Amino acid sequence: MDTHQLVHHAAAVDPDGRMLGDREFPADQNGYRELLNWAESFGIINAFGG
């Protein structure tokens, strides 16, 4: 996860390090909700990093 003042860029990877997807989200309350929903769409979340 790459955090910035206006947007956050997130990448999802599987346990073997393969890229599942990446996306930018606004750095506001709605953006955080979108990010969590997007991350959950890949299944169980084992970790978040910044």
N, C-alpha and C positions, 0 to 999 in steps of 0.2 A: 504494500500500500504506500502510495506517495501522497502525502498531505500538503496542501497549499492553502492559501488564504481564501480563494474563491471556489476551487474545485479540489476533489480528491480523485486520484486515479487508483483503481483497484484491479488486481489480477487474481484469478482463481487457478490454482494448480491442484492436480491430484497427488496422492501419496508418492507417486513415482516421479514427480516434478514436471509432468506434462501439462502444458497450458490448456485450460478449459475455456477461458475467455478473459477479456479485459474490457474495462469501461470507465468513463469519468462520471462523477456525480457532483452536484452542487454541494458546497460546504455549508449547508443549512439544515434545518430540522427535516424538511422533506427529502433532501438528498441523502441524509443518513438513513432514513426509512427505506428509500429506494435501494441504497447499497445493501442493507441487510436483506431485503426481499430478493435482490439479485443473487447474493451469496447463497441464500438458503435454497435457491432454485437448483443448485448443484448437489444438494444433499446435506448430510451432516457436516457442520462446520467444526473442524478440529482445532483451528487456530486462526487468529488475525495478527498481522504484523504491521508495523508502521515504519 
